[in-house]
Amino acid sequence: PGERGSPDTPAEWALLRYPENLTLGNLLYFLAAPTLAYQVNFPRTPHVRMRWLARRLLELVFVLTALGLIVQQYIEPAVINSIRPLQKMDWPRLIERVLKLALPSMYAWLCIFYCLFHVWLNILAELLRFGDREFYKDWWNAATVGDYWRLWNMPVHKWLLRHVYYPGIRYGMSKWSAMVLTFFVSAVFHELVLGVPLHMVRFWAFSGMMLQIPLVVATEYIRKRLARDELGNYVFWITFCVVGQPVSVLMYFHDYVTMQRIEVPPMGTVT
């Protein structure tokens, strides 16, 4: 027997079940909806709230403007001025560049998160009357790195659970092996997201994702051993915002400039 809609689902959706739900219209709706996991009946809202939608659009414009200012005024000069220290492997200068990038890159990351997960996906859901608005949870309070990845990007998390983690468990893999496989698949996609538009594969994103596994183990150990959630939260914020993102930005920018043979202004001329 096929799946049926919930009692709150409109009549035209409540009657759908597999395989009668596999129509062109339903597949197009799935492609447009802010979800990666297909299901027979999606939860729907009764109508589009136009005033709410207008407020979200204004927020999107405002935060994107702030993001552009942060990138242009703070991140771009710091990244360009990092090329010479990277080429000469000037470690004191490199550490200074990473620390200088830490704060603006964190602000930029938060702006991207807000624009994508809080504003854009909600705008898309409102236009499509898509009822499931759980695009993220309170990842900023993550007590371990594993908690962060379970709370940060819910559409991708649910897709990985459905199509990678749980199938691995069903095929006899241990939870540990299934977790490693899930991070491996995620690492491949992270590398593709950066490698395809940049036309290069350097495995920095892939390596960064795979390094999450020992961080997951370490923060879980800290929580169990010391019974303190905040220590794992410190590790998360430091590794992601102070070290991880600035280093990734510098490495990809350096490799792209080198590959494209782009002339970079001398250090200190870009401010």
Disulfide bonds with the S-S distance in Angstrom:
none
